[in-house]
């Protein structure tokens, strides 16, 4: 132990000074925290009073005082983005990223929010660059990959969308086979439009490996075969597509009837009749009626009338009236002439298709919902106004 007597005299003084210094630093920290809290309340008042410019100036100043306010700044930037003030959100998030003392996680989160700002603003190239950077961080790889998938779909860059879907299939337990099959269908259509039909067929074959019963693959394959003059092979594809999804009969009606030879029309009618007996909607029966009307219109009207008694549907009634006007013009001057325009108007005023995911209504068919971007969720409307 020290023999110097001054040591024992100064020891209490040093201890006291240390305790006082710690108390002073704690007081300073509390005072600073109180000042910051007061400033935040003032900034919130600016926001509530619809003075966002003053709030931005104040909050940006606070970021230089205390990095612990980063989360609050991120939330405020998100608030501006949700309000549609994307430029202000970009300014907030850029300012946060410029801070030197951010943790890695804080910087990544700020980069992600800035990428979301760019995406919302339509600056897709800038958003893509940031999402690509974030996809190399394990904490953000899945969400960044999902954003890249959405971005490439919006840009119709199907090759890179397919790459991201494959990556998500490895990262998650979700099934991405439907999306990958449709991306390959899109690539097949692009190849066919460019004259490379061999590549188109390869993409379709690859897509069938992802989704063996994909209706769209049979549809496109049938179209390619029909363009090559292979009517029977095209007809096989169209039939296979409708066996998987009879509700799409009306979409393929023209193709089916065009590729079916007149001498084999009886086989087609028999197949359609069997399909109609097992279908949940009137679509196969309506296609059967279109195909059979030139052969035996009275029989068609009888069967279609019986179906309408069981399942009333305005589009089917409109078809019934069209056939009746065609085969019985002597009756068209009375009730048919009155009802037909009314039914056509009612039918035209209703959406033909609706997304089961988000409820988006459309007069035309979409493989991918234009609203929620899900695949194979748009379906024909059923019930009185549908099929």
VMD Tcl script that draws the C-alpha trace (Angstrom):
set ca {
  {0.00 0.00 0.00}
  {1.23 3.60 -0.58}
  {3.24 5.12 2.30}
  {2.74 8.72 1.18}
  {0.26 10.45 3.56}
  {-0.90 12.76 0.76}
  {-2.42 9.75 -0.99}
  {-4.83 9.14 1.84}
  {-5.67 12.82 2.07}
  {-6.41 13.21 -1.65}
  {-8.24 9.91 -2.11}
  {-11.66 11.16 -0.80}
  {-11.30 14.32 -2.89}
  {-10.64 12.35 -6.11}
  {-13.55 10.03 -5.35}
  {-15.79 13.01 -4.75}
  {-14.73 14.68 -7.97}
  {-15.38 11.46 -9.90}
  {-18.83 11.10 -8.39}
  {-19.59 14.75 -9.10}
  {-18.40 14.46 -12.69}
  {-20.60 11.40 -13.26}
  {-23.57 13.22 -11.78}
  {-22.85 16.24 -13.97}
  {-22.67 14.09 -17.13}
  {-25.90 12.34 -16.19}
  {-27.57 15.68 -15.59}
  {-26.29 16.94 -18.95}
  {-27.57 13.79 -20.68}
  {-30.99 14.15 -19.08}
  {-31.11 17.84 -19.92}
  {-30.17 17.06 -23.50}
  {-32.79 14.31 -23.70}
  {-35.36 16.71 -22.31}
  {-34.40 19.33 -24.86}
  {-34.63 16.78 -27.68}
  {-38.03 15.58 -26.44}
  {-39.23 19.17 -26.28}
  {-38.03 19.77 -29.85}
  {-39.79 16.64 -31.05}
  {-43.05 17.82 -29.54}
  {-42.57 21.13 -31.29}
  {-41.96 19.32 -34.58}
  {-45.08 17.23 -34.11}
  {-47.05 20.41 -33.54}
  {-45.76 21.70 -36.87}
  {-47.01 18.53 -38.54}
  {-50.40 18.75 -36.86}
  {-50.70 22.39 -37.92}
  {-49.86 21.39 -41.51}
  {-46.50 23.16 -41.51}
  {-44.37 20.29 -42.86}
  {-41.50 22.47 -44.06}
  {-40.84 23.78 -40.55}
  {-41.14 20.25 -39.18}
  {-38.62 18.95 -41.70}
  {-36.12 21.68 -40.87}
  {-36.45 20.98 -37.16}
  {-36.20 17.18 -37.41}
  {-33.22 17.34 -39.74}
  {-31.46 19.49 -37.19}
  {-32.18 16.99 -34.44}
  {-30.59 14.17 -36.45}
  {-27.24 15.93 -36.12}
  {-27.66 16.14 -32.34}
  {-28.62 12.57 -31.50}
  {-28.37 9.51 -33.71}
  {-30.90 7.75 -31.48}
  {-33.56 9.70 -33.36}
  {-32.95 7.78 -36.59}
  {-35.95 5.48 -36.11}
  {-38.20 8.47 -35.61}
  {-36.86 10.09 -38.76}
  {-37.50 6.92 -40.71}
  {-41.07 6.88 -39.47}
  {-41.54 10.52 -40.41}
  {-40.14 9.91 -43.89}
  {-42.56 7.02 -44.32}
  {-45.38 9.30 -43.23}
  {-44.58 11.74 -46.01}
  {-44.37 8.91 -48.54}
  {-47.78 7.60 -47.52}
  {-49.18 11.10 -47.93}
  {-47.80 11.18 -51.47}
  {-45.08 13.74 -50.65}
  {-42.34 11.52 -52.04}
  {-39.77 14.28 -52.57}
  {-39.87 15.18 -48.88}
  {-39.56 11.52 -47.95}
  {-36.52 11.20 -50.21}
  {-34.96 14.24 -48.54}
  {-35.51 12.76 -45.08}
  {-34.06 9.38 -45.92}
  {-31.09 10.80 -47.84}
  {-30.21 12.99 -44.87}
  {-30.27 10.00 -42.55}
  {-27.98 7.98 -44.85}
  {-25.48 10.87 -44.88}
  {-24.92 10.53 -41.12}
  {-21.52 8.99 -40.28}
  {-22.33 7.33 -36.97}
  {-25.17 5.06 -38.12}
  {-25.09 1.37 -37.32}
  {-25.07 -1.04 -40.26}
  {-28.68 -2.00 -39.55}
  {-29.79 1.65 -39.40}
  {-28.09 2.42 -42.70}
  {-29.65 -0.62 -44.39}
  {-33.08 0.34 -43.11}
  {-32.63 3.90 -44.38}
  {-31.48 2.56 -47.76}
  {-34.54 0.35 -47.93}
  {-36.89 3.25 -47.20}
  {-35.12 5.39 -49.79}
  {-35.52 2.60 -52.34}
  {-39.23 2.49 -51.51}
  {-39.37 6.27 -52.08}
  {-37.75 5.90 -55.50}
  {-40.11 3.04 -56.38}
  {-43.14 5.12 -55.42}
  {-41.79 8.07 -57.44}
  {-41.37 5.87 -60.53}
  {-37.56 6.14 -60.44}
  {-37.24 2.41 -61.00}
  {-33.56 2.38 -61.99}
  {-32.56 4.05 -58.71}
  {-34.86 1.81 -56.70}
  {-33.42 -1.25 -58.43}
  {-29.84 -0.27 -57.60}
  {-30.63 0.08 -53.90}
  {-32.66 -3.15 -53.73}
  {-29.79 -5.00 -55.43}
  {-27.38 -3.61 -52.83}
  {-29.71 -4.62 -49.99}
  {-30.19 -8.11 -51.38}
  {-26.57 -8.86 -50.47}
  {-27.34 -8.31 -46.75}
  {-28.71 -11.40 -45.03}
  {-31.15 -9.38 -42.90}
  {-32.80 -7.82 -45.96}
  {-32.25 -10.40 -48.69}
  {-35.82 -11.73 -48.77}
  {-37.70 -8.44 -48.69}
  {-35.28 -6.85 -51.19}
  {-35.66 -9.83 -53.53}
  {-39.45 -9.55 -53.31}
  {-39.23 -5.87 -54.23}
  {-36.96 -6.67 -57.17}
  {-39.45 -9.30 -58.32}
  {-42.27 -6.74 -58.25}
  {-40.11 -4.15 -60.00}
  {-39.07 -6.47 -62.83}
  {-42.66 -7.53 -63.38}
  {-43.69 -3.90 -63.65}
  {-40.92 -3.35 -66.20}
  {-41.91 -6.59 -67.98}
  {-38.34 -7.82 -67.63}
  {-39.41 -11.45 -67.41}
  {-35.95 -13.00 -67.48}
  {-34.84 -11.11 -64.38}
  {-38.23 -11.64 -62.76}
  {-37.73 -15.37 -63.26}
  {-34.29 -15.11 -61.65}
  {-35.76 -13.44 -58.56}
  {-38.57 -16.01 -58.32}
  {-36.00 -18.81 -58.38}
  {-34.06 -17.06 -55.64}
  {-37.19 -16.67 -53.50}
  {-37.95 -20.36 -53.98}
  {-34.60 -21.06 -52.33}
  {-35.04 -18.46 -49.59}
  {-38.61 -19.27 -48.55}
  {-40.94 -22.22 -48.14}
  {-43.50 -20.66 -50.52}
  {-44.39 -22.25 -53.85}
  {-43.36 -20.00 -56.75}
  {-44.15 -22.48 -59.54}
  {-47.20 -20.54 -60.81}
  {-45.23 -17.32 -61.16}
  {-42.28 -19.07 -62.82}
  {-44.57 -20.83 -65.31}
  {-46.15 -17.52 -66.33}
  {-42.77 -15.79 -66.63}
  {-41.75 -18.54 -69.04}
  {-45.00 -18.06 -70.95}
  {-44.16 -14.37 -71.32}
  {-40.65 -15.26 -72.50}
  {-42.16 -17.73 -74.97}
  {-44.44 -15.03 -76.38}
  {-41.48 -12.65 -76.73}
  {-39.45 -15.33 -78.51}
  {-42.34 -16.14 -80.87}
  {-42.87 -12.45 -81.65}
  {-39.17 -12.24 -82.50}
  {-39.43 -15.18 -84.88}
  {-37.62 -17.70 -82.67}
  {-40.32 -20.35 -82.41}
  {-37.86 -23.00 -81.25}
  {-36.97 -20.88 -78.22}
  {-40.67 -20.27 -77.61}
  {-41.32 -24.01 -77.48}
  {-38.38 -24.54 -75.11}
  {-39.74 -21.92 -72.72}
  {-43.16 -23.57 -72.82}
  {-41.65 -26.96 -72.15}
  {-39.71 -25.56 -69.20}
  {-42.87 -23.92 -67.90}
  {-44.75 -27.20 -68.02}
  {-42.11 -28.66 -65.71}
  {-43.02 -25.95 -63.18}
  {-46.79 -26.26 -63.60}
  {-47.85 -29.41 -65.52}
  {-51.52 -28.35 -65.76}
  {-50.92 -24.73 -66.72}
  {-53.82 -23.69 -68.96}
  {-51.87 -20.83 -70.46}
  {-49.10 -23.14 -71.71}
  {-51.67 -25.25 -73.58}
  {-53.30 -22.08 -74.89}
  {-50.05 -20.64 -76.29}
  {-48.91 -24.02 -77.61}
  {-52.23 -24.36 -79.43}
  {-51.81 -20.92 -80.97}
  {-48.30 -21.78 -82.24}
  {-49.54 -25.05 -83.72}
  {-52.52 -23.30 -85.34}
  {-50.19 -20.74 -86.92}
  {-48.13 -23.62 -88.30}
  {-51.25 -25.13 -89.88}
  {-51.43 -28.07 -87.44}
  {-55.14 -27.78 -86.69}
  {-55.64 -31.19 -85.06}
  {-52.66 -30.78 -82.73}
  {-53.85 -27.26 -81.84}
  {-57.33 -28.61 -81.11}
  {-55.83 -31.18 -78.71}
  {-54.09 -28.37 -76.80}
  {-57.22 -26.22 -76.61}
  {-59.29 -29.14 -75.37}
  {-56.70 -30.02 -72.73}
  {-56.70 -26.41 -71.53}
  {-60.49 -26.40 -71.15}
  {-60.53 -29.75 -69.39}
  {-58.31 -28.15 -66.75}
  {-60.40 -24.97 -66.61}
  {-63.87 -25.18 -68.26}
  {-64.71 -21.62 -67.15}
  {-62.47 -20.30 -69.95}
  {-64.58 -21.87 -72.70}
  {-65.86 -18.53 -73.98}
  {-62.33 -17.16 -74.24}
  {-61.24 -20.05 -76.43}
  {-64.49 -20.45 -78.35}
  {-63.32 -18.86 -81.60}
  {-60.06 -20.81 -81.61}
  {-61.83 -24.07 -80.82}
  {-64.46 -23.66 -83.53}
  {-61.96 -22.44 -86.12}
  {-59.60 -25.38 -85.70}
  {-62.39 -27.97 -85.57}
  {-63.09 -29.40 -89.07}
  {-66.72 -29.43 -90.20}
  {-66.74 -33.20 -90.70}
  {-65.79 -33.70 -87.05}
  {-68.16 -31.12 -85.58}
  {-70.22 -33.93 -84.03}
  {-67.23 -35.10 -81.98}
  {-66.68 -31.55 -80.76}
  {-70.33 -31.16 -79.75}
  {-70.28 -34.47 -77.87}
  {-67.12 -33.43 -76.03}
  {-68.57 -30.00 -75.17}
  {-71.82 -31.54 -73.98}
  {-69.93 -33.85 -71.63}
  {-67.82 -30.93 -70.41}
  {-70.97 -28.87 -69.76}
  {-72.57 -31.64 -67.70}
  {-69.67 -31.62 -65.24}
  {-68.91 -27.88 -65.15}
  {-69.81 -25.51 -62.33}
  {-70.67 -22.63 -64.67}
  {-72.63 -22.11 -67.89}
  {-69.54 -21.34 -69.98}
  {-69.22 -24.84 -71.56}
  {-72.96 -24.99 -72.26}
  {-72.82 -21.57 -73.94}
  {-69.93 -22.67 -76.15}
  {-71.83 -25.86 -76.99}
  {-74.84 -23.73 -77.93}
  {-72.72 -21.55 -80.24}
  {-71.29 -24.63 -81.96}
  {-74.60 -26.54 -82.22}
  {-76.92 -23.65 -83.22}
  {-76.18 -23.87 -86.97}
  {-76.97 -27.62 -86.87}
  {-80.12 -27.81 -84.74}
  {-81.20 -24.42 -83.33}
  {-84.48 -25.65 -81.87}
  {-82.69 -28.31 -79.84}
  {-80.16 -25.71 -78.70}
  {-82.88 -23.31 -77.55}
  {-84.57 -26.09 -75.63}
  {-81.41 -27.13 -73.78}
  {-80.29 -23.56 -73.16}
  {-83.74 -22.65 -71.86}
  {-83.63 -25.58 -69.43}
  {-80.23 -24.46 -68.18}
  {-81.51 -20.90 -67.70}
  {-84.39 -22.22 -65.61}
  {-81.89 -23.87 -63.29}
  {-79.20 -21.16 -63.35}
  {-80.43 -17.73 -64.53}
  {-77.61 -15.72 -66.09}
  {-77.90 -12.60 -68.25}
  {-75.04 -13.48 -70.67}
  {-76.64 -16.89 -71.33}
  {-80.02 -15.22 -71.81}
  {-78.42 -12.80 -74.30}
  {-77.05 -15.79 -76.21}
  {-80.49 -17.46 -76.14}
  {-82.08 -14.35 -77.65}
  {-79.39 -14.04 -80.35}
  {-79.95 -17.62 -81.45}
  {-83.72 -17.20 -81.28}
  {-83.58 -14.05 -83.44}
  {-81.38 -15.83 -85.93}
  {-83.54 -18.94 -86.34}
  {-87.00 -17.44 -85.73}
  {-87.02 -13.96 -87.33}
  {-90.82 -14.06 -87.53}
  {-90.91 -13.76 -83.74}
  {-88.29 -11.04 -83.54}
  {-90.84 -8.30 -84.05}
  {-92.43 -8.76 -80.65}
  {-90.93 -9.88 -77.35}
  {-87.49 -10.71 -78.75}
  {-87.06 -7.25 -80.24}
  {-87.97 -5.74 -76.88}
  {-85.88 -8.02 -74.68}
  {-82.70 -8.42 -76.74}
  {-81.45 -4.78 -76.51}
  {-82.35 -4.65 -72.82}
  {-80.45 -7.85 -72.03}
  {-77.45 -6.73 -74.08}
  {-77.35 -3.45 -72.17}
  {-77.58 -5.21 -68.81}
  {-74.84 -7.64 -69.81}
  {-72.52 -4.91 -71.10}
  {-72.91 -2.84 -67.92}
  {-71.46 -5.59 -65.73}
  {-67.80 -6.64 -65.42}
  {-67.04 -9.95 -67.06}
  {-64.05 -10.78 -64.83}
  {-63.09 -10.19 -61.22}
  {-59.92 -10.77 -59.20}
  {-60.46 -13.16 -56.30}
  {-57.53 -11.62 -54.45}
  {-58.37 -7.90 -54.47}
  {-61.81 -7.64 -56.13}
  {-60.57 -5.77 -59.23}
  {-63.25 -5.75 -61.96}
  {-62.37 -5.91 -65.65}
  {-64.22 -6.21 -68.95}
  {-61.33 -8.26 -70.39}
  {-59.30 -11.27 -69.28}
  {-55.93 -10.89 -67.53}
  {-53.54 -13.64 -66.54}
  {-52.06 -11.25 -63.97}
  {-54.34 -8.91 -62.05}
  {-53.45 -5.30 -63.03}
  {-54.26 -4.16 -59.49}
  {-52.69 -6.60 -57.01}
  {-50.27 -8.23 -59.50}
  {-51.21 -11.77 -58.48}
  {-51.27 -14.46 -61.16}
  {-54.30 -16.59 -62.03}
  {-56.61 -14.77 -59.60}
  {-58.78 -13.08 -62.27}
  {-61.81 -15.27 -62.91}
  {-65.08 -14.99 -64.86}
  {-67.87 -13.42 -62.84}
  {-70.49 -15.96 -61.82}
  {-74.13 -15.62 -60.82}
  {-77.00 -13.78 -62.49}
  {-74.70 -11.19 -64.12}
  {-72.03 -13.72 -65.04}
  {-71.82 -17.34 -66.07}
}
mol new
graphics top color blue
foreach p $ca { graphics top sphere $p radius 0.5 }
foreach p [lrange $ca 0 end-1] q [lrange $ca 1 end] { graphics top cylinder $p $q radius 0.2 }
display resetview
